[in-house]
């Protein structure tokens, strides 16, 4: 008999199944032609983020700190366990798509009474002990995934696994930048301490000169007190810097998963150099930044949950049964007369759920829209962070150039002011003012240099570098 196309289609659906809900398509994203920066950047596909972190941070001691952090950091270790948990959850969810079999066997021995309610002579009951056994292979409840509910659940679990892996990479990126930033801050504080100690030594020498001139009747007691003021000012900054240095060391050790302690130094602060900072193409940012890819995997998972919720409207068909044997002798346990079997198809169709299924679909659709909004926000945040880092790098570099000119001018001014004071043609006040201005300018220059270095670290992180 020839089957109609409708019957053939129904058979095909039952054999292959269908998948409810929308299939995922990446939403259109409008990316800018170039990152916003004070100086327009050409369409160069090369990017600072394409470099490995050890190619960006050349300080050998900083590299050693990074390696230790990538092994011992608590946040990263927790992110790894989350990946393992997501992988295990995928295995659990995916197993529901396949039949599950189990084996069962038992042996029972029963003693019967000859003097029961109906006494039996020995000819009818040769032995009072009767032993029989059962062995079965069972098909546990297996759902025919005709509507794709289980496949959509597996799709969501797989996306959650990929999202957890991208979150791990994002933690690596943040950790690499945090360790580098903390180490550079530590070296800058060391540099400020060197400036303070050098300035203190110079001011103590100047104070001795003033005291000698007072003995000779050239300087006054006011000059001595002004000289002491500068000495005490420089002395006061040293304990505060040492406090910041020790606390920064503790912060680095926390990132490394270690107890508080000293941190070994490598290159000096003025020797810290970074490569050029080409940002690359904005479109490549979507594939490079782990947080963007994690947000997309969350969107994929939410999209798959819609299909799983819609599949709940349709009948759920499950199979169960067993095949085995039951008898008093092991040799005949699987013989024809002893064979037992059972096959139980079951169909479950929701009829009235008081709006639960409909509400569940609406919930999954709302969650999918929320994931879409978060995905778009993550992308826009990434563009903003890259632009801010590019602006900071260029503007701070311009400020650093001017600050270097200021320090050079104040150094010459201080030299001339003390020469005029020693020559008796100028007052001590001008020399002390020049010294005070120079000290503050040198500290400011050190901080501006740190800001320039940190802007490169932040740009490297914003571009999605460091997890490779």
ROZA-823045 format. One record per residue: x, y, z of N, C-alpha, C in turn; residue in three letters. Coordinates in steps of 0.001 Angstrom, whole numbers, plus 500000, padded with zeros to 6 digits. Each point is the difference from the previous one (the first is absolute). Example, Ala and Ser with C-alpha at 12.3 -4.5 7.8 and 13.67 -1.06 7.14 Angstrom:
BEGIN
513190494310507800499110501190500000500900501200500000ALA
499650501050499280500820501190500060499230501090500730SER
REM end
This chain:
BEGIN
500851498808500000499149501192500000500884501238500000UNK
499653500940499140500807501217499884499631500980501114UNK
501043500481500661499774500921501118499919501419499468UNK
499163500817500627499855501402499607501208500809500466UNK
500270501175499385501118500851500451499877500408501457UNK
498779500194500481499823500400501407500464498904500936UNK
499669498734499636500437498876500832501510499873499975UNK
500580500151498803501456499923499900500664501110500819UNK
499440501179499962500572501102500791499908499707501491UNK
498856499433500424499843499667501413501021498958500429UNK
500207498983499145500999498970500324501396500610500095UNK
500319500911499073501323500639500025500196500805501275UNK
498922500686500413500115500787501232500222499107501204UNK
499267498881500034500145499100501143501384499373500042UNK
500573499759498818501321499363499966501122500990500283UNK
499918501172499394501093500967500125499727501057501053UNK
498725500260500262499658501018500971500147501394499414UNK
499453500985500708500151501398499612500414500779501239UNK
500403501236499780500494500816501103499147501245500102UNK
499360500176501144499154501157500214500860501209500344UNK
499426501167499798500677501225500384500864500557498892UNK
500454501258500171500805500647498959501440499492500005UNK
500571499845498813501419499710499883500800501289500215UNK
501189499865500557500786501192500335500666500578498764UNK
499909501312499871500738500760499001500603501207500702UNK
501270500241499765500650501126500676499292501297499610UNK
499588500797500987499307501254499685500934500978499296UNK
499482500794499092500852500979499307500521501054500970UNK
501285500258499919500650500984500864500684501032499117UNK
499724501268500237500657501069499255501296500368500706UNK
501100499649499390501317500315500566500535501259499348UNK
500680500861500758500581501208499395501124499648499039UNK
500266500911499072501088499765499048501361500036500672UNK
500113500773501072501276500111500735499684500381501431UNK
500934499683500893499839500392501398500200501510500134UNK
499180500612500842500168501426500231501257500252500829UNK
500822500933499512501221500374500709500385501402499555UNK
500839500712500775500400501361499603500640500048498618UNK
500801498993499695500595499901498673499346498856499266UNK
499365500229498860499324498913499278500951498850499705UNK
499505498791500226500794498800499774499578499376498686UNK
500950499691499155499702499419498705499486498576500126UNK
499430499464498926499450498633500026501091498935499958UNK
500803499961501046501078499010500082499466498776500739UNK
500023498814499385499471498821500700500853499550501172UNK
501257500431500052500870499619501116499499500636501292UNK
500129499273501086499507500494501287500968499609501106UNK
500084500879500981500813499710501177499518498727500683UNK
498699499738499931499434498840500688500415498685499364UNK
500537500024498787500449498765499360501294499477500609UNK
500687500842500765501243499581500655499682499205501258UNK
500855499011500298499899499281501266500420500936501130UNK
499519499698501199500292500927501099501486500089500298UNK
500754498921499784501440500068500257500726500771498893UNK
499319500245498872500573500842498962499734501477500269UNK
499037500285500848499689501384500360500782500425501240UNK
500027499144501000500683500313501256501388499349499971UNK
501021500815499781501350499486499796500766499764501304UNK
499514500550501092500690499839501288499939498527500414UNK
501178499380500170500052498569500318499323499689501325UNK
500162500886500982499380499748501298498484500128499917UNK
499521500936499200498559500120499793499455498756499308UNK
500729499468499056499573498764499331499903498843500992UNK
500947499945500937499955498942501004498781500152500906UNK
499674501242500347498800500238500807498736499591499239UNK
499970500307498709498839499629499191499835498484499962UNK
501085499278499817499921498534499938499481499427501323UNK
500481500555501096499536499516501307498510500274500179UNK
499561501204499605498585500350500148499110499100499153UNK
500451499633498811499197499166499113499870498570500512UNK
500790499652500997499911498669500596499261500038501330UNK
500221501039500795499548499999501382498860500963500305UNK
499660500905499101498976500996500314498656499329500314UNK
499351500473501043498761499366500456498858500207499009UNK
499848501195499460498908500254499059500144499137498751UNK
501222499843499511500202499191498806499743498524500289UNK
500450499530501146499739498602500358498507499748500134UNK
499269500976500542498550499862500105499367499983498610UNK
500512500825499089499463500012498629500231498665499310UNK
501133499362500278500278498688499405499008498964500511UNK
499698500039501291499028499038500541498607500238499416UNK
499677501252499690498708500281499377499935499413498589UNK
501114500016499307500047499355498687499784498496500146UNK
500660499404500984499823498555500232498550499685500358UNK
499389500859500811498599499770500372499087500116498779UNK
500258500985499142499183500159498787500188498821499056UNK
501220499471499920500250498836499143499256498775500543UNK
500021499823501304499274498880500594498495500160499806UNK
499504501220500127498567500236499796499600499700498558UNK
500870500316499041499716499659498607499901498490499834UNK
500905499260500643499932498539499911498714499443500580UNK
499546500582501115498746499540500621498814500303499091UNK
499965501225499475498877500393499146499979499200498702UNK
501148499804499401500062499276498733499631498531500172UNK
500247499417501166499695498588500222498504499712499922UNK
499171501044500227498550499791499928499520499714498584UNK
500829500275498998499604499747498621500153498528499602UNK
500680499211500809500312498623499629499315499029500959UNK
499748498770499518499397498999500885500940499640501149UNK
499420499750501138500752499553501168499565498575500347UNK
500962499112500094499720498597500279500553499640501375UNK
499330499047500611500439499504501291499765498497500100UNK
500775499335500800499869498558500201499547499724501426UNK
499197498955500141499468499664501316499980498483500128UNK
500372499514501142499977498565500254499800499703501462UNK
499296498923500297499807499615501399499736498497500076UNK
500331499444501130499774498580500284499249499912501324UNK
498898499259500008499184499857501214499835498511500342UNK
500110499670501253499785498635500506498873500030501014UNK
498983499130499776498822499967500865499849498590500568UNK
499752499891501272499724498706500636498494499859500146UNK
499444498906499444498574499728500073499696498978501100UNK
498840500084500579499599499094501090499209498814499446UNK
500306498776500509499225498817499628498662499956500746UNK
499941500747501092498781499963500830499230501301499861UNK
499934500520498829499282501251499803498500499799500001UNK
499331500992499461498548499952499957499512498827499164UNK
500794499675498973499710498821499166501234499111500031UNK
500056499028500926501206499164500118500264499238498710UNK
501277499959499602500426499306498784500923498856500383UNK
499777498819499385500912498878500281501376500264499384UNK
501015499275500472501371500193499484500098499780498509UNK
499105499177499411500104499763498558499715501271499215UNK
499132500816500537499685501247499319500957501142500380UNK
500676499858501102500911501047500441501307499344500439UNK
500863499642499007501241499283500352500879500808500963UNK
500031501313499819500860500827500853499202501184500508UNK
500212500291501241499302501154500569500633501323499570UNK
501245499993499538500709501225499591499866500186498492UNK
499461501131499600499827500328498590500810501267499699UNK
500871499906498996500847501131499609499639500414498574UNK
499808501311499779499751500489498647500708501355499867UNK
500339500350498761500736501240499741499400500782498852UNK
500381501272499945499547500910498947501179500825499521UNK
500149500138498678501027500850499399499360500775498865UNK
500147501327500025499359500832498976500962501093499547UNK
499806500396498757500651501186499437498905501025499777UNK
500114501138500693498895500959500008500338501209499140UNK
499010500465499265500064501287499314499311501016500904UNK
500806500870500587499429501009500872499204500995499172UNK
499277500832500642499130500934499293500801500819498995UNK
499669499881498714500709500663498921499011500847499213UNK
500262501298499932499106500915499312500400500116498530UNK
499040499809499129500215500245498571499965501515499777UNK
501144500536499628500134501462499906499454500491498660UNK
498716499793499787499398500357498711499979501508499806UNK
499734500744501049499844501449499871501280500759500335UNK
501072499300500305501287500663500207500199500615501365UNK
499168499639500980500169500590501334501358499672500593UNK
500402498724499902501280499598500576501165500561499197UNK
499836500078498675501069500558499188500207501487500289UNK
498890500712500198500136501410500369500657500148501373UNK
499659499121500935500634500048501319501498499730499887UNK
500363499056499132501426499719499783500691501189499341UNK
499322500640499052500558501185499348500266501103501028UNK
499067500189500920500182501016501039501152499638500930UNK
500092498717500368501087499574500888501355500150499320UNK
500045499705498684501264500167499274500397501479499946UNK
499026500880499782500293501436499994500458500469501377UNK
499412499453501053500449500362501351501439499560500247UNK
500375498838499456501384499546500128500950500947499274UNK
499653500360498765500853500918499248500051501366500679UNK
498879500428500567500000501262500726500888499955501230UNK
499988498876500717500870499856501170501473500036499594UNK
500313499412498849501378500035499511500410501422499626UNK
499095500739499381500309501393499672500126500848501264UNK
499192499710501003500144500713501279501351499707500635UNK
500472498762499848501336499673500517501059500838499289UNK
499869500144498689500961500818499252499913501463500435UNK
498789500469500284499849501377500471500682500193501347UNK
499911498993500865500698500070501289501511500048499779UNK
500493499230499034501435500025499689500416501398499535UNK
499203500584499103500313501344499505500048501011501140UNK
499007499949500869499964500926501140501166499748500945UNK
500320498732500249501082499669500915501340500488499467UNK
500257499774498713501264500436499409500148501517500115UNK
498935500730499700500073501461500082500110500472501446UNK
499325499336500935500070500406501411501402499793500564UNK
500612498865499674501360499746500494500963501022499415UNK
499879500268498697500890500979499365499789501387500586UNK
498745500394500190499717501332500552500540500132501420UNK
499811498982500814500481500056501383501526500030500040UNK
500636499221499124501469499987499984500558501346499539UNK
499396500581498965500456501315499542499767501061501076UNK
498885499909500704499747500938501105501049499834501091UNK
500398498766500264501037499751501002501328500615499580UNK
500371499816498731501271500569499525499945501523499989UNK
498814500575499745499880501453500034500155500520501420UNK
499420499290500970500181500403501396501462499878500418UNK
500679498960499512501440499892500262500736501213499437UNK
499585500421498822500647501159499368499735501271500799UNK
498761500169500478499688501153500840500828499969501280UNK
500202498817500551500822499883501213501442500396499710UNK
500513499600498832501357500406499615500092501511499861UNK
498992500626499394499993501464499855499978500658501376UNK
499161499484500896499893500584501342501301499855500771UNK
500630498824499913501266499805500725501111500861499412UNK
500029500122498674501008500863499371499773501465500366UNK
498735500420499980499675501383500368500330500259501463UNK
499711499006500859500322500165501422501485500163500213UNK
500806499214499305501453500131500141500469501382499528UNK
499441500494498900500380501322499498499584501095500978UNK
498827499881500565499524501028500935500779499979501302UNK
500415498838500432500839499945501208501341500669499747UNK
500546499801498823501260500680499668499801501511499938UNK
498861500426499441499717501439499944499818500569501402UNK
499358499221500885499803500461501372501338500156500713UNK
500927499098499768501332500138500610500700501248499489UNK
499822500293498691500606501211499444499408501246500647UNK
498663499976500194499351501156500622500492500192501433UNK
500149498885500736500487500113501384501418500548500034UNK
500824499578499070501358500523499949500008501492499679UNK
499115500413499091499924501417499654499457500814501170UNK
499146499386500812499506500727501176501113500197501020UNK
500852498964500149501138500141500908500914501125499527UNK
500108500123498682500834501076499448499301501336499954UNK
498750500059500451499279501254500046499364500385498695UNK
499982499086499022499420500327498694498508499654499965UNK
499605498873500626498611499559500013499372500288501351UNK
498681499991500021499251500284501210499367498719500535UNK
499445500113501223499285498864500577498772499666499171UNK
499365500994499379498847499738499130500411499127498821UNK
501192500246499479500484499158498902500157498552500449UNK
500504499826501225500178498645500528498646499304500138UNK
499017500706500543498689499396500176499350499660498648UNK
500185500833499001499454499702498678500680498760499391UNK
501297499885500245500709498813499520499526498748500720UNK
499770500122501304499487498854500754498603499603499524UNK
499205500994499634498649499703499510500057499097498762UNK
500888500298499067500118499165498806500503498604500340UNK
500920499888500953500498498684500401498885499160500604UNK
499225500593500883498925499250500641498894499639499002UNK
499773500883499029498995499695498974500399498769499194UNK
501270499933499596500476498827499261500006498758500879UNK
500346500168501281500034498859500913498601499418500208UNK
499011500888500054498625499552500256499449499152498859UNK
500419500252498780499458499247498863500508498551499972UNK
501149499734500609500601498665499886499159498929500702UNK
499569500185501280499156498958500617498697499758499248UNK
499400501066499459498755499828499253500235499165498738UNK
501123500245499316500319499206498807500311498557500370UNK
500706499804501080500311498633500426498728499232500353UNK
499039500698500593498717499358500296499311499554498708UNK
499963500883499010499359499639498726500743498856499307UNK
501317499996500103500790498927499376499669498653500633UNK
499969499954501315499729498739500695498574499515499733UNK
499041500925499958498618499604499720499837499535498551UNK
500723500622499074499950499559498607500622498619499861UNK
501054499716500743500583498659499990498990498963500484UNK
499249500344501046498965499085500484498914499775498949UNK
499646501074499299498992499877498947500488499063498888UNK
501255500113499623500555499123498964500010498558500476UNK
500395499777501238500026498635500525498605499396500066UNK
498988500820500251498627499488499987499624499543498593UNK
500393500769498996499741499595498618500736498707499660UNK
501144499804500642500794498805499749499552498807500836UNK
499023500200500876499559498918500872501008499680501078UNK
500754501017500456501031499807501011499677500806501250UNK
500702499673501081499897500786501214500732501324499828UNK
499659501022500809500695501293499894501506499837500161UNK
500739500755499221501464499936500049500610500930498976UNK
501312499983499921500708500840499044499821499474498581UNK
500180500878499045499908499661498585501336500342499340UNK
500546499052499274501274500239499315499799501007498877UNK
501023500838499800499957501004498953500855499578498813UNK
499622500543498847500775499789498788500550501313499502UNK
499611500395498811500488501246499428499510501192500801UNK
500787501086499967499603501211500702498796500623499314UNK
499409500960500663498793500605499453500277500719498688UNK
501116500677499900500309500746498774500386499084498849UNK
500268498714500275500354499055498937498788499249499444UNK
498833500218500574498802499314499532499585500571498646UNK
499976499131498977499653500411498646498969499039499420UNK
499053500558499259498975499199499339500077500212498499UNK
499533499017499216499991500177498541498958501020499572UNK
499967500275498699499006500922499464498585499464500258UNK
499035500896499867498639499632500402499019500102498834UNK
500181499268498905498956499995498972498766499265500508UNK
498813500618499900498803499343500543499421498923499091UNK
500278500069498701499411499029499094498605500435499541UNK
499292499095499345498681500291499450498915499800501063UNK
499014500907500059498921499828500993499223498701499830UNK
499816499543498754499240498770499787500676498786500627UNK
501329500025500095500719498872500591499787499918501501UNK
499531501109500591499794500007501454498928499004500408UNK
499020499761499120498908499085500323500502498576500186UNK
501053499631499293500538498644500096501129499893501003UNK
500596501134500377501183499940500850499674500106501483UNK
499002500810500350499725500209501423499187498853500566UNK
500500499345501048499274498849500572498645500372500580UNK
499873501201500579498716500343500604498908500166498939UNK
500366500465498801499017500099498921499570498615499550UNK
500952499109499855499666498645499567499211499267501085UNK
500297500266501272499213499392501083498570500521499972UNK
499830501298499746498650500566499920499223499393498832UNK
500687499719498899499313499372498865499593498570500329UNK
500834499278500720499630498635500394498803500015500950UNK
499923500995500865498812500137500850498750500243499155UNK
500165500781498935498873500255499091499594498710499279UNK
500979499206499584499699498727499331499246499064500944UNK
500448499928501245499333499134500983498564500459500254UNK
499804501311500133498653500521500230499112499745498795UNK
500557500094498811499224499734498790499563498535499940UNK
500882499092500399499664498574499988498932499672501032UNK
499997500699501115498989499733501025498593500311499519UNK
499856500907499027498681500289499447499437498744499327UNK
500860499315499214499553498778499347499612498923500986UNK
500779499873501087499666498998501016498661500319500656UNK
499716501290500213498726500385500620498830499763499045UNK
500183500283498713498916499785499038499721498516499786UNK
501022499156500105499804498559499813499125499400501080UNK
499867500679501133499161499473501084498522500005499642UNK
499591500728498948498605499989499560499607498662499364UNK
500957499248499491499704498826499191500128498715500822UNK
499451498910499498500037498749500764501430499542500273UNK
500179499466501172501289499422500384499870498486499960UNK
500765499386499100499925498553499795501241499366500611UNK
499785499066500909501117499327500668499783498499499925UNK
501108499278500015499985498545499913500693499417501215UNK
499491498862500455500645499257501078499649498536499824UNK
500790499127500588499743498570499894501166499196500516UNK
499865498679499909501088499127500425499898498696499230UNK
501118499275499946500091498694499349500897499130500848UNK
499547498763500298500819499125500822499369498637500158UNK
500337499343501110499474498672500258499771499771501470UNK
499163499015500289499674499672501384499798498485500087UNK
500705499353500899499887498553500111500721499472501219UNK
499887498651500182500606499366501161501397499471499723UNK
500417499977498741501328499505499657500702501018499126UNK
501286500173500298500781500980499247500121499605498538UNK
500100498705499714500189499547498622498791500291499127UNK
498830500047500593498787500252499222499425501388500224UNK
500835500904500595499494501319500359499591500799498770UNK
500743499812498890499717500766498792499343499143498915UNK
499523498843500369499278499159499050498626500592499725UNK
499378499532498926498716500551499583498948500060501093UNK
499708498912500695498940500046501026500307500952501151UNK
501304500235500275500372500857501134500138501465499616UNK
499886500330498744500242501367499552498853500908500435UNK
500364501199500426499013501019500373500391501299499305UNK
499037500811499675500271501308499405498822500919500233UNK
500317501285499882498971501013500180500396501214499165UNK
499066500606499316500243501202499194498850500966500252UNK
500344501220500459498978500961500420500235501354499349UNK
499370500270498873500006501377499486499044500856500826UNK
500373501252500164499158500900500797499951501356499321UNK
498824500557499879499800501314499398499393500916501056UNK
500625501154500180499502500989500948499718501292499243UNK
498767500459500094499596501228499293499391500971501002UNK
500647501170500203499382500983500900498704500528499399UNK
498964500103500822498696500486499545499688501354500642UNK
500084500067501306499733501255500695501097500208501043UNK
500747501076499853501101500307500934499842501378500622UNK
498845500607499859499713501316500587500965501071499512UNK
500420499889498737500878501020499420501471499821500287UNK
500387498880500651501404499817500366500891499894498769UNK
499578499208499002500827499824498809500144501301499227UNK
498906500722499857500051501272499289500897500989500725UNK
499880500055501305500836500915500786501463499605499926UNK
500258498700499961501378499550499904500628500416498668UNK
499228499922498916500498500462498702500282501496500046UNK
499075500766500582500222501443500112501233500312500843UNK
500205499202501054501171500202500846501284499789499210UNK
500065498898499244501217499721499225500218501058498917UNK
498920500493499404500150501057498999500505501292500628UNK
499514500321501192500482501196500692501468499854500387UNK
500381498808500462501397499766500351500899500083498765UNK
499468499553498848500778500101498766500195501467499613UNK
498971500819500157500134501421499708500976500676500961UNK
499970499588501253500951500533500978501430499629499625UNK
500200498746499578501340499575499584500450500764498762UNK
499056500293499079500336500786498811500435501411500382UNK
499274500603500929500351501359500452501378499998500665UNK
500270498996500822501300499922500659501119499775498983UNK
499715499226498967500984499775498942500340501305499285UNK
498969500765499623500234501272499325500699500998500925UNK
499620500003501272500645500906500953501471499646500186UNK
500312498705500058501386499575500157500848500477498828UNK
499446499935498792500736500459498822500240501503500065UNK
498961500763500330500164501449500074500963500391501119UNK
499940499268501113500945500259501092501430499751499552UNK
500201498951499206501347499683499501500525501118499107UNK
499159500504499072500427501106499142500352501228500830UNK
499200500264501025500251501165500859501309499842500767UNK
500254498794500524501228499778500764501238500148499123UNK
499932499497498769501140500154499097500232501473499681UNK
498924500711499703500135501420499689500559500780501186UNK
499496499730501191500509500690501195501482499721500222UNK
500412498756499755501411499653500188500883500697498969UNK
499524500084498744500764500701498967500120501489500325UNK
498898500596500457500032501416500375500946500222501171UNK
499902499139501012500865500144501173501466499859499611UNK
500310499026499137501398499777499630500585501227499308UNK
499272500563499054500558501136499266500045501253500858UNK
498932500275500747499986501225500803501015499944501134UNK
500132498841500627500984499883501080501412500099499452UNK
500221499466498799501327500119499389500339501462499727UNK
499004500764499526500225501429499797500293500696501322UNK
499285499634501042500239500591501318501386499631500524UNK
500420498747499749501322499578500458501111500805499337UNK
499873500301498709501005500801499301500109501385500633UNK
498865500629500292500031501322500614500548499955501420UNK
499675498925500722500499499881501364501514499809500005UNK
500535499275499038501452499850499895500669501350499740UNK
499397500831499164500538501342499756499954500833501273UNK
498902499849500763499875500752501251501082499579500985UNK
500233498698500141501027499520500926501370500506499581UNK
500305499977498716501297500485499524500161501485500323UNK
498921500781499805500084501428500304500191500236501494UNK
499290499237500837500120500181501450501359499538500504UNK
500581498989499396501352499589500389501003501133499749UNK
499879500640498835500901501119499690499727501189500916UNK
498715500236500273499655501106500901500573499759501393UNK
499877498778500499500523499688501332501509500175500042UNK
500672499543498965501464500150499957500406501479500026UNK
499309500797499188500333501422499948499648500698501309UNK
498878499656500610499576500663501239500993499732501129UNK
500473498748500140500974499708501055501346500640499693UNK
500358500108498724501264500662499646499933501487500352UNK
498864500628499731499849501413500340499968500199501511UNK
499392499018500713499978500124501462501407499873500573UNK
500748499017499509501364499846500505500878501188499612UNK
499669500628498869500771501185499599499562501259500704UNK
498933499926500796499560501153500773499206501017499218UNK
499511499637498788499247500954499187498507499716500029UNK
499551498982500739498577499690500064499694499418501369UNK
498713500018500359499585499496501299499848498476499962UNK
499995499430501180499803498555500118498590499603499599UNK
499042500917500167498612499658499727499804499537498556UNK
500630500659499042499870499597498601500574498609499762UNK
501120499698500649500610498674499841499109498920500607UNK
499424500279501167499132499012500639498715499797499196UNK
499443501074499435498811499867499161500297499152498762UNK
501145500223499402500373499218498817500187498535500359UNK
500602499746501167500198498615500438498665499304500254UNK
499080500728500630498685499426500300499230499698498707UNK
500041500927499070499307499793498731500604498837499222UNK
501302499862500042500660498909499277499614498648500578UNK
499970499902501319499653498732500653498598499550499600UNK
499047500927500048498626499661499639499888499661498517UNK
500733500702499161499944499746498561500579498628499665UNK
501052499596500692500583498681499744499037498884500420UNK
499324500192501130499004499010500420498842499936498998UNK
499567501161499533498908500034499019500415499328498693UNK
501230500230499568500489499362498771500003498486500139UNK
500389499505501157499985498552500224498586499452499907UNK
499045500725500566498599499550499955499425500071498584UNK
500397501028499237499533500115498613500574498867499157UNK
501259499658500228500591498866499274499258498701500327UNK
499617499847501263499228498818500379498665499985499270UNK
499320501134499932498716500063499305500155499634498528UNK
501115500397499394500232499653498597500180498494499838UNK
500760499384500903500189498548499928498692499264500264UNK
499242500461500984498735499332500320498983500154498879UNK
500083501098499242499079500155498870500253498937498940UNK
501266499587499831500305498930499051499453498669500529UNK
500159499772501311499471498765500595498486499945499844UNK
499329501110500255498546500032499879499557499840498548UNK
500763500568499067499668499822498590500181498541499592UNK
501059499369500486500236498583499705498841499151500511UNK
499511500318501185498861499274500561498720500306499222UNK
499786501287499672498767500392499301499913499366498621UNK
501142499786499363500015499379498682499830498493500069UNK
500013499446501194499803498550500143501283499215499978UNK
501117500621500334501276499278500020500302499435501375UNK
500888499021500035500471499468501268499546498594500310UNK
498952499493499344499506498648500329500634498946499126UNK
500732500394498970500555499011499070501007499098500712UNK
REM end
